[in-house]
């Protein structure tokens, strides 16, 4: 099943999309990658969804990526004696480790790591930013705050610290258990939450130990300050606008989105834009015009992938949501302005043979009006480089490694095919023509641009470009 668009779509699975029939409908509608959200559901739930996806892969003969999204640390207040209190602007309010039920003057915050990370003047955001407190005094087991923005605070509401690097690992005990389970299943990506600094990525990478790609969810302003270091240690990044929009002012989020996408484009790492993209389609068969523009903007910005969360996990119109996103992406990519924007965003290739070859492949494809670029790769690095160039033609990735093909389902413009490794130049050309013809990418008389590395099977050794005629 060939997709006609270049940007990819992630669908989150949940109660509305758990049975194999629904997962297949989402795939047919346009989902390229599926996300398993470990903040919800049991291991048994996730295993059933995982198995259904792998059966789909066999049925359609196409690689399908699977993301295991870790929950990460969550800070929440405790219980109130009456279930909730009203906080007034200007009043004092205490947070502490005392397990007694709270009232209008105090409540427990059972997270000593938060108190260790405070400073005088630190802002605390409660209930997704609806309530704002400022720290006036603190110790190892308490914080005395002033209410800046009041409101109703009820049991177990979340606490965010937007301008603080909290002294905590990005992986809780639950996450580590979920991580082991997900890796044993064979997921393709591990998404890390609550990343604040490059060291957090290094910790996750050590635990994953090469068994899956590392996807970093950028949720905190502190992570944006360390963006280059985080990108260097990551395999892909997600603009997690929900949490980012709580901790940063709403007006900052669009600029952050563009900054992150641009940085990922420079590095050749896939970047995903996520959260509230078609939010109204949770309950409506059509999106708002603002939502359609939001999806389109992410594509114009150069995102590799756009993601749906509650729309497909818990919404009333999961299939319609994917189909709508597919249509929006296709429409943008047909716009001549989009082609111009991709060209204007192109970066100079790095001074390596592989980058020179992939840059030349894009130029040659444009000059001779080739029908596709074919890459032979073991690790996926050659294909990633080709995608960074944003060619106007499809990129066909031929790889003998299922893990590589599945991870590349996130990458812009790439169509992955499982193939046996080639052992000669002639075999490479013959196989390229056969695959491109059978999959509908080329017809008799068309030309293909083929890239590979010699010796064959050597990762990162791209050093050949060949123009081939389809007979």
ROFIGU-546510 format. One record per residue (C-alpha): residue number from 0; residue in one letter; x, y, z. Coordinates in Angstrom, 1 decimal. Each point is the difference from the previous one (the first is absolute). Layout:
{zake NUM, 'A', {X, Y, Z}}
...
***
This chain:
{zake 0, 'X', {0.0, 0.0, 0.0}}
{zake 1, 'X', {1.8, 3.1, -1.3}}
{zake 2, 'X', {-0.5, 3.3, 1.7}}
{zake 3, 'X', {-0.1, 3.0, -2.3}}
{zake 4, 'X', {1.1, 2.5, 2.6}}
{zake 5, 'X', {3.5, 0.6, 1.5}}
{zake 6, 'X', {-0.7, 1.0, 3.6}}
{zake 7, 'X', {-1.1, -2.8, 2.3}}
{zake 8, 'X', {-2.8, -0.5, 2.4}}
{zake 9, 'X', {0.0, -1.5, 3.5}}
{zake 10, 'X', {-3.2, -1.3, 1.6}}
{zake 11, 'X', {-0.2, -0.6, 3.7}}
{zake 12, 'X', {-1.8, -3.2, 1.0}}
{zake 13, 'X', {-2.4, -0.1, 2.9}}
{zake 14, 'X', {-3.6, -1.0, 1.0}}
{zake 15, 'X', {-1.4, 1.2, -3.2}}
{zake 16, 'X', {2.5, -1.8, -2.2}}
{zake 17, 'X', {1.0, -3.2, 1.7}}
{zake 18, 'X', {-1.5, -2.8, -2.1}}
{zake 19, 'X', {1.9, -1.3, -3.0}}
{zake 20, 'X', {-2.8, 1.1, -2.5}}
{zake 21, 'X', {0.2, 3.6, 1.2}}
{zake 22, 'X', {3.8, 0.0, -0.1}}
{zake 23, 'X', {-0.1, -1.2, -3.6}}
{zake 24, 'X', {-2.5, 2.7, -0.9}}
{zake 25, 'X', {2.4, 2.6, 1.5}}
{zake 26, 'X', {2.8, -1.4, -2.1}}
{zake 27, 'X', {-2.0, 0.0, -3.2}}
{zake 28, 'X', {-1.1, 3.6, 0.7}}
{zake 29, 'X', {3.6, 1.1, 0.2}}
{zake 30, 'X', {1.7, -0.8, 3.3}}
{zake 31, 'X', {3.7, -0.9, -0.6}}
{zake 32, 'X', {1.0, -0.4, 3.6}}
{zake 33, 'X', {-1.9, -1.0, 3.2}}
{zake 34, 'X', {0.6, 1.4, 3.5}}
{zake 35, 'X', {-0.5, -2.1, 3.1}}
{zake 36, 'X', {-0.6, 2.4, 2.9}}
{zake 37, 'X', {1.3, -1.6, 3.2}}
{zake 38, 'X', {-1.6, 2.7, 2.1}}
{zake 39, 'X', {-3.2, -2.1, -0.5}}
{zake 40, 'X', {-0.9, -3.6, -0.4}}
{zake 41, 'X', {1.5, -3.3, 1.2}}
{zake 42, 'X', {2.9, -1.9, -1.5}}
{zake 43, 'X', {-2.5, -2.5, -1.3}}
{zake 44, 'X', {-1.9, 2.8, -1.8}}
{zake 45, 'X', {3.3, 1.2, -1.6}}
{zake 46, 'X', {1.0, -3.5, -1.0}}
{zake 47, 'X', {-3.3, -0.7, -1.7}}
{zake 48, 'X', {0.4, 3.3, -2.0}}
{zake 49, 'X', {3.6, -0.8, -0.8}}
{zake 50, 'X', {-0.9, -3.5, -1.4}}
{zake 51, 'X', {-2.8, 1.5, -2.1}}
{zake 52, 'X', {2.4, 2.5, -1.6}}
{zake 53, 'X', {2.5, -2.7, -0.8}}
{zake 54, 'X', {-2.7, -2.1, -1.6}}
{zake 55, 'X', {-1.0, 3.0, -2.1}}
{zake 56, 'X', {3.6, 0.3, -1.1}}
{zake 57, 'X', {0.0, -3.6, -1.2}}
{zake 58, 'X', {-3.3, 0.4, -1.8}}
{zake 59, 'X', {1.0, 3.1, -1.9}}
{zake 60, 'X', {3.7, -0.7, -0.4}}
{zake 61, 'X', {0.9, 3.5, 1.3}}
{zake 62, 'X', {2.1, 1.0, 3.0}}
{zake 63, 'X', {-2.0, 1.7, 2.7}}
{zake 64, 'X', {1.7, 1.9, 2.8}}
{zake 65, 'X', {-1.0, -0.4, 3.7}}
{zake 66, 'X', {0.8, 2.6, 2.7}}
{zake 67, 'X', {-0.1, -0.8, 3.7}}
{zake 68, 'X', {-0.6, 3.3, 1.8}}
{zake 69, 'X', {1.2, 0.0, 3.6}}
{zake 70, 'X', {-2.0, 1.9, 2.6}}
{zake 71, 'X', {2.9, 1.7, 1.8}}
{zake 72, 'X', {-0.2, 1.7, 3.4}}
{zake 73, 'X', {-3.3, 1.6, 1.0}}
{zake 74, 'X', {-0.2, 2.4, 2.9}}
{zake 75, 'X', {-3.5, 0.2, 1.7}}
{zake 76, 'X', {-1.4, 1.5, 3.1}}
{zake 77, 'X', {-1.7, -2.3, 2.5}}
{zake 78, 'X', {-3.6, -0.1, 1.3}}
{zake 79, 'X', {-2.1, 2.8, 1.5}}
{zake 80, 'X', {-2.3, -0.7, 2.9}}
{zake 81, 'X', {-3.0, 1.3, -2.1}}
{zake 82, 'X', {1.3, -1.1, -3.4}}
{zake 83, 'X', {0.9, 3.5, -1.1}}
{zake 84, 'X', {0.8, 3.5, 1.1}}
{zake 85, 'X', {-0.2, 3.5, -1.4}}
{zake 86, 'X', {3.2, 2.0, -0.1}}
{zake 87, 'X', {-0.1, 3.7, -0.1}}
{zake 88, 'X', {2.6, 2.2, -1.7}}
{zake 89, 'X', {2.3, 1.5, 2.7}}
{zake 90, 'X', {-0.5, -2.6, 2.7}}
{zake 91, 'X', {2.7, -2.3, 1.4}}
{zake 92, 'X', {-0.1, -3.7, -0.8}}
{zake 93, 'X', {2.4, -2.6, 1.3}}
{zake 94, 'X', {1.2, -3.2, -1.7}}
{zake 95, 'X', {1.7, -2.6, 2.2}}
{zake 96, 'X', {0.6, -3.7, 0.6}}
{zake 97, 'X', {-2.6, -0.3, 2.8}}
{zake 98, 'X', {-2.3, -2.8, -1.1}}
{zake 99, 'X', {-3.1, 1.5, 1.7}}
{zake 100, 'X', {-2.9, 1.1, -2.2}}
{zake 101, 'X', {0.3, 3.6, -1.2}}
{zake 102, 'X', {-2.1, 3.1, 0.4}}
{zake 103, 'X', {0.0, 3.5, -1.3}}
{zake 104, 'X', {3.3, 0.7, 1.7}}
{zake 105, 'X', {2.1, -3.0, -0.9}}
{zake 106, 'X', {0.2, -3.4, -1.8}}
{zake 107, 'X', {2.5, -2.8, -0.3}}
{zake 108, 'X', {2.4, -0.2, -3.0}}
{zake 109, 'X', {1.6, -3.4, 0.5}}
{zake 110, 'X', {3.0, 0.7, -2.1}}
{zake 111, 'X', {3.1, 1.0, 2.0}}
{zake 112, 'X', {2.0, 0.4, -3.3}}
{zake 113, 'X', {-2.2, 3.0, -0.7}}
{zake 114, 'X', {0.9, 1.8, 3.2}}
{zake 115, 'X', {3.7, -0.8, -0.6}}
{zake 116, 'X', {-0.2, 1.9, -3.4}}
{zake 117, 'X', {-1.8, 3.2, 1.2}}
{zake 118, 'X', {1.3, 3.5, 0.3}}
{zake 119, 'X', {-1.6, 3.1, 1.3}}
{zake 120, 'X', {-2.2, 1.5, -2.7}}
{zake 121, 'X', {-0.5, -3.4, -1.8}}
{zake 122, 'X', {-3.4, -0.2, -1.7}}
{zake 123, 'X', {-2.2, -3.1, 0.5}}
{zake 124, 'X', {-2.8, -0.8, -2.4}}
{zake 125, 'X', {-2.9, -2.1, 1.2}}
{zake 126, 'X', {-2.8, -1.7, -2.0}}
{zake 127, 'X', {1.6, 0.5, -3.4}}
{zake 128, 'X', {0.9, 3.5, 0.7}}
{zake 129, 'X', {-3.4, 1.3, 1.2}}
{zake 130, 'X', {1.4, 0.9, 3.4}}
{zake 131, 'X', {3.4, 1.7, 0.5}}
{zake 132, 'X', {2.0, 0.1, 3.3}}
{zake 133, 'X', {3.2, 1.9, 0.7}}
{zake 134, 'X', {2.4, -1.5, 2.6}}
{zake 135, 'X', {0.8, 2.5, 2.8}}
{zake 136, 'X', {1.7, -2.4, 2.4}}
{zake 137, 'X', {1.1, -3.6, -0.2}}
{zake 138, 'X', {1.8, -2.8, 1.8}}
{zake 139, 'X', {0.8, -3.7, -0.6}}
{zake 140, 'X', {-3.6, -1.0, 0.8}}
{zake 141, 'X', {-2.2, 3.0, -0.7}}
{zake 142, 'X', {-0.6, 3.1, -2.1}}
{zake 143, 'X', {-1.9, 3.1, 1.1}}
{zake 144, 'X', {-1.6, 1.7, -3.1}}
{zake 145, 'X', {-2.1, 2.9, -1.0}}
{zake 146, 'X', {-2.9, -0.6, -2.3}}
{zake 147, 'X', {0.4, 2.1, -3.2}}
{zake 148, 'X', {-2.9, -1.4, -2.0}}
{zake 149, 'X', {-2.7, -1.6, 2.1}}
{zake 150, 'X', {-2.6, -2.6, -0.8}}
{zake 151, 'X', {-1.5, -3.3, 1.1}}
{zake 152, 'X', {2.6, -2.6, 1.0}}
{zake 153, 'X', {-1.2, -3.6, 0.4}}
{zake 154, 'X', {1.5, -3.3, 0.9}}
{zake 155, 'X', {3.1, -1.3, -1.9}}
{zake 156, 'X', {0.4, 2.9, -2.3}}
{zake 157, 'X', {3.3, 0.2, -1.8}}
{zake 158, 'X', {2.9, 2.4, 0.9}}
{zake 159, 'X', {2.4, 1.4, -2.6}}
{zake 160, 'X', {3.2, 1.8, 0.6}}
{zake 161, 'X', {0.6, 1.9, -3.3}}
{zake 162, 'X', {3.3, 1.7, 0.8}}
{zake 163, 'X', {1.6, -2.6, 2.1}}
{zake 164, 'X', {2.3, -3.0, -0.8}}
{zake 165, 'X', {-1.5, -2.5, 2.5}}
{zake 166, 'X', {2.4, -2.4, 1.7}}
{zake 167, 'X', {-1.6, -3.1, -1.3}}
{zake 168, 'X', {0.6, -2.8, -2.6}}
{zake 169, 'X', {-2.2, 0.1, -3.1}}
{zake 170, 'X', {-0.8, -3.6, 0.6}}
{zake 171, 'X', {-2.0, -1.1, 3.1}}
{zake 172, 'X', {-0.1, -3.6, 1.3}}
{zake 173, 'X', {-3.2, -0.5, -2.0}}
{zake 174, 'X', {1.7, 1.3, -3.2}}
{zake 175, 'X', {2.9, -2.4, 0.5}}
{zake 176, 'X', {-2.4, -2.9, 0.2}}
{zake 177, 'X', {-2.0, 1.3, -3.0}}
{zake 178, 'X', {3.3, 0.5, -1.9}}
{zake 179, 'X', {1.1, -3.6, 0.6}}
{zake 180, 'X', {-3.4, -1.3, -1.1}}
{zake 181, 'X', {-0.1, 2.2, -3.1}}
{zake 182, 'X', {3.5, -1.0, -1.1}}
{zake 183, 'X', {-0.7, -3.7, 0.5}}
{zake 184, 'X', {-3.1, 0.4, -2.2}}
{zake 185, 'X', {2.2, 1.5, -2.7}}
{zake 186, 'X', {-1.3, 3.6, -0.3}}
{zake 187, 'X', {1.9, 2.3, -2.4}}
{zake 188, 'X', {0.1, 3.2, 2.0}}
{zake 189, 'X', {0.2, 0.9, 3.7}}
{zake 190, 'X', {-1.4, 3.5, 0.6}}
{zake 191, 'X', {1.5, 1.6, 3.1}}
{zake 192, 'X', {-2.0, 2.5, 2.0}}
{zake 193, 'X', {1.2, 2.7, 2.4}}
{zake 194, 'X', {3.3, 0.5, -1.7}}
{zake 195, 'X', {1.7, 3.1, 1.4}}
{zake 196, 'X', {3.6, -0.3, -1.1}}
{zake 197, 'X', {2.3, -2.2, -2.2}}
{zake 198, 'X', {0.9, -2.2, 3.0}}
{zake 199, 'X', {-3.6, -1.2, 0.1}}
{zake 200, 'X', {0.2, -1.2, -3.6}}
{zake 201, 'X', {3.3, -1.7, 0.8}}
{zake 202, 'X', {-1.6, -1.8, 2.9}}
{zake 203, 'X', {-2.9, -1.3, -2.2}}
{zake 204, 'X', {2.4, -1.0, -2.8}}
{zake 205, 'X', {2.1, -2.1, 2.4}}
{zake 206, 'X', {-3.1, -1.9, 1.2}}
{zake 207, 'X', {-1.4, -0.5, -3.6}}
{zake 208, 'X', {3.5, -1.2, -1.1}}
{zake 209, 'X', {-0.7, 0.2, -3.7}}
{zake 210, 'X', {-3.1, -2.2, 0.1}}
{zake 211, 'X', {-2.2, 2.9, -1.3}}
{zake 212, 'X', {0.3, 3.6, -1.2}}
{zake 213, 'X', {0.0, 2.8, 2.6}}
{zake 214, 'X', {-2.8, 2.5, -0.4}}
{zake 215, 'X', {0.2, 3.1, 2.2}}
{zake 216, 'X', {-3.2, 1.8, 0.9}}
{zake 217, 'X', {0.8, 3.7, 0.4}}
{zake 218, 'X', {-2.4, 1.0, 2.7}}
{zake 219, 'X', {2.0, 2.4, 2.2}}
{zake 220, 'X', {1.5, 3.5, -0.7}}
{zake 221, 'X', {3.3, -1.2, 1.6}}
{zake 222, 'X', {0.3, -2.6, -2.7}}
{zake 223, 'X', {-0.2, 2.7, -2.7}}
{zake 224, 'X', {3.0, 1.7, 1.6}}
{zake 225, 'X', {2.0, -3.2, -0.5}}
{zake 226, 'X', {-1.5, -0.8, -3.4}}
{zake 227, 'X', {3.2, -0.7, -2.0}}
{zake 228, 'X', {1.4, -2.3, 2.6}}
{zake 229, 'X', {-3.3, -1.9, 0.3}}
{zake 230, 'X', {-0.3, -0.4, -3.8}}
{zake 231, 'X', {3.5, -1.3, -0.2}}
{zake 232, 'X', {-0.8, -2.9, 2.4}}
{zake 233, 'X', {-3.5, -0.7, -1.5}}
{zake 234, 'X', {-1.3, -1.9, -3.0}}
{zake 235, 'X', {-3.1, 2.0, -0.4}}
{zake 236, 'X', {-1.9, 2.8, 1.8}}
{zake 237, 'X', {-3.6, 0.9, 0.8}}
{zake 238, 'X', {-1.3, 3.5, 0.5}}
{zake 239, 'X', {-2.3, -1.0, 2.9}}
{zake 240, 'X', {-2.1, 3.2, -0.1}}
{zake 241, 'X', {-2.4, -1.0, 2.7}}
{zake 242, 'X', {2.5, 0.0, 2.9}}
{zake 243, 'X', {2.1, 2.6, -1.7}}
{zake 244, 'X', {-3.0, 2.2, -0.2}}
{zake 245, 'X', {-0.6, -0.3, 3.8}}
{zake 246, 'X', {3.5, 0.8, 1.0}}
{zake 247, 'X', {0.7, 2.7, -2.6}}
{zake 248, 'X', {-2.3, 3.0, -0.9}}
{zake 249, 'X', {-2.3, -1.0, -2.9}}
{zake 250, 'X', {1.5, 2.7, -2.2}}
{zake 251, 'X', {3.4, -1.6, 0.3}}
{zake 252, 'X', {-1.0, -3.5, -1.2}}
{zake 253, 'X', {-0.3, 0.8, -3.8}}
{zake 254, 'X', {3.5, 1.5, 0.1}}
{zake 255, 'X', {1.3, -3.1, 1.9}}
{zake 256, 'X', {-1.6, -2.2, -2.6}}
{zake 257, 'X', {1.8, 1.7, -2.9}}
{zake 258, 'X', {3.3, 0.1, 1.9}}
{zake 259, 'X', {-0.2, -3.8, 0.8}}
{zake 260, 'X', {-0.9, -0.9, -3.6}}
{zake 261, 'X', {2.7, 2.1, -1.5}}
{zake 262, 'X', {2.6, -1.5, 2.4}}
{zake 263, 'X', {-1.1, -3.6, -0.8}}
{zake 264, 'X', {0.1, 0.8, -3.7}}
{zake 265, 'X', {3.6, 1.1, 0.3}}
{zake 266, 'X', {0.9, -3.2, 1.8}}
{zake 267, 'X', {-2.0, -2.3, -2.2}}
{zake 268, 'X', {-2.0, -1.4, 2.9}}
{zake 269, 'X', {-3.7, -0.7, -0.4}}
{zake 270, 'X', {-2.3, 2.5, 1.8}}
{zake 271, 'X', {-3.6, -0.5, 1.0}}
{zake 272, 'X', {-2.5, 2.7, 0.8}}
{zake 273, 'X', {-2.6, -1.2, 2.5}}
{zake 274, 'X', {-3.0, 0.9, 2.3}}
{zake 275, 'X', {-3.3, 1.6, -0.8}}
{zake 276, 'X', {0.5, -0.1, -3.7}}
{zake 277, 'X', {-3.6, -1.0, -0.8}}
{zake 278, 'X', {-1.3, 0.1, 3.6}}
{zake 279, 'X', {-3.6, 0.9, -0.9}}
{zake 280, 'X', {-0.3, -3.2, -1.9}}
{zake 281, 'X', {-0.1, -1.9, 3.3}}
{zake 282, 'X', {-3.7, 0.9, -0.1}}
{zake 283, 'X', {-0.5, 1.4, -3.5}}
{zake 284, 'X', {0.2, -1.6, -3.5}}
{zake 285, 'X', {1.8, 3.1, -1.3}}
{zake 286, 'X', {2.8, 2.2, 1.4}}
{zake 287, 'X', {-0.1, 3.7, 0.5}}
{zake 288, 'X', {1.7, 2.1, -2.7}}
{zake 289, 'X', {2.6, 1.1, 2.5}}
{zake 290, 'X', {0.9, -3.7, 0.6}}
{zake 291, 'X', {0.3, -0.6, -3.7}}
{zake 292, 'X', {2.3, 3.0, -0.2}}
{zake 293, 'X', {2.0, -1.3, 3.0}}
{zake 294, 'X', {0.7, -3.3, -1.7}}
{zake 295, 'X', {0.9, 1.8, -3.2}}
{zake 296, 'X', {2.4, 2.3, 1.7}}
{zake 297, 'X', {1.9, -3.0, 1.5}}
{zake 298, 'X', {0.4, -1.4, -3.5}}
{zake 299, 'X', {1.1, 3.4, -1.5}}
{zake 300, 'X', {2.5, 0.3, 2.9}}
{zake 301, 'X', {1.6, -3.2, -1.2}}
{zake 302, 'X', {-1.2, -2.6, 2.6}}
{zake 303, 'X', {0.6, -3.6, -0.9}}
{zake 304, 'X', {-3.0, -1.3, 1.9}}
{zake 305, 'X', {-3.3, 1.3, 1.6}}
{zake 306, 'X', {-1.6, -1.9, 2.8}}
{zake 307, 'X', {-3.5, -0.5, 1.4}}
{zake 308, 'X', {-0.6, -0.8, 3.6}}
{zake 309, 'X', {-3.5, 0.0, 1.5}}
{zake 310, 'X', {-1.5, 0.3, -3.5}}
{zake 311, 'X', {0.8, -3.6, -0.8}}
{zake 312, 'X', {0.5, -1.4, 3.6}}
{zake 313, 'X', {-3.3, 1.1, 1.5}}
{zake 314, 'X', {-1.9, 2.0, -2.6}}
{zake 315, 'X', {-3.3, -0.8, -1.7}}
{zake 316, 'X', {1.5, 0.4, -3.5}}
{zake 317, 'X', {3.5, -1.7, 0.0}}
{zake 318, 'X', {-0.1, -1.1, -3.7}}
{zake 319, 'X', {-1.4, 3.3, -1.2}}
{zake 320, 'X', {2.7, 1.8, 2.0}}
{zake 321, 'X', {2.8, -1.9, -1.8}}
{zake 322, 'X', {-1.6, 0.5, -3.4}}
{zake 323, 'X', {-0.4, 3.7, 0.6}}
{zake 324, 'X', {3.6, 0.4, 1.0}}
{zake 325, 'X', {1.0, -2.0, -3.1}}
{zake 326, 'X', {-2.0, 2.4, -2.2}}
{zake 327, 'X', {1.4, 3.1, 1.6}}
{zake 328, 'X', {3.6, -1.2, -0.4}}
{zake 329, 'X', {-0.6, -1.0, -3.6}}
{zake 330, 'X', {-1.5, 3.4, -0.8}}
{zake 331, 'X', {3.0, 1.8, 1.5}}
{zake 332, 'X', {2.5, -2.1, -1.9}}
{zake 333, 'X', {-1.8, 0.7, -3.3}}
{zake 334, 'X', {0.5, 3.8, 0.6}}
{zake 335, 'X', {2.8, 1.5, -2.1}}
{zake 336, 'X', {0.8, 2.3, 3.0}}
{zake 337, 'X', {0.8, -3.2, 2.1}}
{zake 338, 'X', {2.6, -1.0, -2.6}}
{zake 339, 'X', {1.5, 3.4, 0.1}}
{zake 340, 'X', {0.1, 0.0, 3.8}}
{zake 341, 'X', {1.7, -3.4, 0.1}}
{zake 342, 'X', {2.6, 1.3, -2.4}}
{zake 343, 'X', {0.6, 3.1, 2.1}}
{zake 344, 'X', {0.4, -2.0, 3.2}}
{zake 345, 'X', {2.6, -2.3, -1.5}}
{zake 346, 'X', {3.4, 0.0, 1.9}}
{zake 347, 'X', {3.4, -0.3, -1.5}}
{zake 348, 'X', {1.1, -3.7, 0.1}}
{zake 349, 'X', {2.7, -1.0, 2.5}}
{zake 350, 'X', {3.5, -0.7, -1.3}}
{zake 351, 'X', {-0.3, -3.7, -0.3}}
{zake 352, 'X', {-0.2, -2.4, -3.0}}
{zake 353, 'X', {-3.5, -1.2, 1.1}}
{zake 354, 'X', {-1.4, 3.5, 0.2}}
{zake 355, 'X', {1.6, 1.0, -3.3}}
{zake 356, 'X', {-1.6, -3.0, -1.7}}
{zake 357, 'X', {-3.5, 0.6, 1.5}}
{zake 358, 'X', {0.1, 3.7, -0.9}}
{zake 359, 'X', {1.0, -0.9, -3.5}}
{zake 360, 'X', {-2.8, -2.6, -0.2}}
{zake 361, 'X', {-2.6, 2.7, 0.7}}
{zake 362, 'X', {1.6, 2.4, -2.6}}
{zake 363, 'X', {0.2, -2.8, -2.6}}
{zake 364, 'X', {-3.5, -1.0, 0.6}}
{zake 365, 'X', {-1.2, 3.5, -0.6}}
{zake 366, 'X', {2.2, 0.6, -3.1}}
{zake 367, 'X', {-1.0, -3.1, -1.9}}
{zake 368, 'X', {-3.6, -0.3, 1.4}}
{zake 369, 'X', {0.7, -3.4, 1.6}}
{zake 370, 'X', {-3.0, -1.9, 1.3}}
{zake 371, 'X', {1.6, -1.0, 3.3}}
{zake 372, 'X', {3.2, -0.2, 2.1}}
{zake 373, 'X', {0.9, -3.5, 1.1}}
{zake 374, 'X', {2.2, -0.5, 3.1}}
{zake 375, 'X', {1.5, -3.3, 1.2}}
{zake 376, 'X', {0.7, 0.2, 3.7}}
{zake 377, 'X', {0.7, -2.2, 3.0}}
{zake 378, 'X', {-0.3, 2.6, 2.8}}
{zake 379, 'X', {-2.2, 2.5, -1.7}}
{zake 380, 'X', {2.5, 2.8, 0.1}}
{zake 381, 'X', {0.2, 0.4, -3.8}}
{zake 382, 'X', {-3.7, 0.3, -0.2}}
{zake 383, 'X', {-0.2, 2.5, 2.8}}
{zake 384, 'X', {2.5, 2.1, -1.9}}
{zake 385, 'X', {-2.0, -0.2, -3.2}}
{zake 386, 'X', {-3.1, 1.1, 1.9}}
{zake 387, 'X', {1.8, 3.0, 1.5}}
{zake 388, 'X', {0.4, 1.3, -3.6}}
{zake 389, 'X', {-3.8, 0.0, -0.4}}
{zake 390, 'X', {0.0, -1.2, -3.7}}
{zake 391, 'X', {-3.1, 0.5, -2.1}}
{zake 392, 'X', {-0.1, -3.7, -0.8}}
{zake 393, 'X', {-0.7, -3.0, 2.2}}
{zake 394, 'X', {2.9, -1.7, 1.9}}
{zake 395, 'X', {-0.1, -3.8, -0.3}}
{zake 396, 'X', {1.9, -1.6, 2.9}}
{zake 397, 'X', {1.2, -3.6, -0.6}}
{zake 398, 'X', {1.2, -1.7, 3.1}}
{zake 399, 'X', {0.5, -3.5, 1.2}}
{zake 400, 'X', {-0.6, 1.0, 3.7}}
{zake 401, 'X', {-3.6, 0.1, 1.2}}
{zake 402, 'X', {0.9, 2.3, 2.9}}
{zake 403, 'X', {1.5, 2.6, -2.4}}
{zake 404, 'X', {-3.0, -0.1, -2.2}}
{zake 405, 'X', {-2.4, 0.5, 2.9}}
{zake 406, 'X', {1.9, 2.9, 1.5}}
{zake 407, 'X', {0.1, 1.7, -3.4}}
{zake 408, 'X', {-3.8, 0.1, -0.1}}
{zake 409, 'X', {0.3, 3.2, 2.0}}
{zake 410, 'X', {2.2, 1.7, -2.7}}
{zake 411, 'X', {-1.2, 2.5, -2.5}}
{zake 412, 'X', {-0.4, -1.3, -3.6}}
{zake 413, 'X', {1.3, -3.5, 0.6}}
{zake 414, 'X', {-1.7, -3.2, -1.2}}
{zake 415, 'X', {1.7, -3.0, 1.5}}
{zake 416, 'X', {0.2, -3.5, -1.6}}
{zake 417, 'X', {1.3, -3.1, 1.6}}
{zake 418, 'X', {2.7, -1.5, -2.2}}
{zake 419, 'X', {2.9, -2.4, 0.1}}
{zake 420, 'X', {3.4, 1.6, 0.2}}
{zake 421, 'X', {1.6, 0.5, -3.4}}
{zake 422, 'X', {3.4, -1.4, -0.8}}
{zake 423, 'X', {0.8, 1.7, -3.3}}
{zake 424, 'X', {-0.5, 3.3, -1.9}}
{zake 425, 'X', {-2.0, -1.8, -2.7}}
{zake 426, 'X', {-2.3, -1.6, 2.5}}
{zake 427, 'X', {-0.6, 3.4, 1.7}}
{zake 428, 'X', {-1.1, 1.6, -3.3}}
{zake 429, 'X', {-2.1, -2.9, -1.0}}
{zake 430, 'X', {-1.7, -0.1, 3.4}}
{zake 431, 'X', {-0.6, 3.8, 0.0}}
{zake 432, 'X', {-1.8, -0.1, -3.4}}
{zake 433, 'X', {-2.1, -3.0, 1.0}}
{zake 434, 'X', {-1.1, 1.5, 3.3}}
{zake 435, 'X', {-0.7, 3.4, -1.4}}
{zake 436, 'X', {-2.1, -1.5, -2.9}}
{zake 437, 'X', {-1.9, -2.4, 2.2}}
{zake 438, 'X', {-0.9, 2.6, 2.6}}
{zake 439, 'X', {-1.2, 2.5, -2.6}}
{zake 440, 'X', {2.8, 2.5, 0.4}}
{zake 441, 'X', {1.4, -0.3, -3.5}}
{zake 442, 'X', {-1.1, -1.2, -3.5}}
{zake 443, 'X', {1.9, -0.9, -3.2}}
{zake 444, 'X', {2.1, 2.9, -1.1}}
{zake 445, 'X', {0.3, 1.6, 3.4}}
{zake 446, 'X', {3.3, 0.6, 1.8}}
{zake 447, 'X', {1.0, -0.8, 3.5}}
{zake 448, 'X', {2.8, 1.4, 2.2}}
{zake 449, 'X', {1.6, -2.8, 2.0}}
{zake 450, 'X', {2.3, 0.5, 3.0}}
{zake 451, 'X', {2.0, -2.6, 1.9}}
{zake 452, 'X', {3.3, -0.7, 1.6}}
{zake 453, 'X', {2.9, -2.3, -1.0}}
{zake 454, 'X', {0.9, -2.3, 1.5}}
{zake 455, 'X', {-3.7, -1.1, 0.2}}
{zake 456, 'X', {-1.4, -0.5, 3.5}}
{zake 457, 'X', {2.4, 2.5, 1.6}}
{zake 458, 'X', {-2.1, 2.5, 2.1}}
{zake 459, 'X', {0.6, 3.7, -0.8}}
{zake 460, 'X', {2.2, -0.8, -3.1}}
{zake 461, 'X', {-2.2, 1.8, -2.6}}
{zake 462, 'X', {2.3, 0.8, -2.8}}
{zake 463, 'X', {-1.8, -0.8, -3.3}}
{zake 464, 'X', {-2.6, 1.7, -2.1}}
{zake 465, 'X', {-1.4, -1.7, -3.0}}
{zake 466, 'X', {-2.6, 1.2, -2.6}}
{zake 467, 'X', {-2.0, -3.0, -1.3}}
{zake 468, 'X', {-2.6, -0.3, -2.8}}
{zake 469, 'X', {-3.2, -2.0, 0.6}}
{zake 470, 'X', {-0.6, -2.2, -3.0}}
***
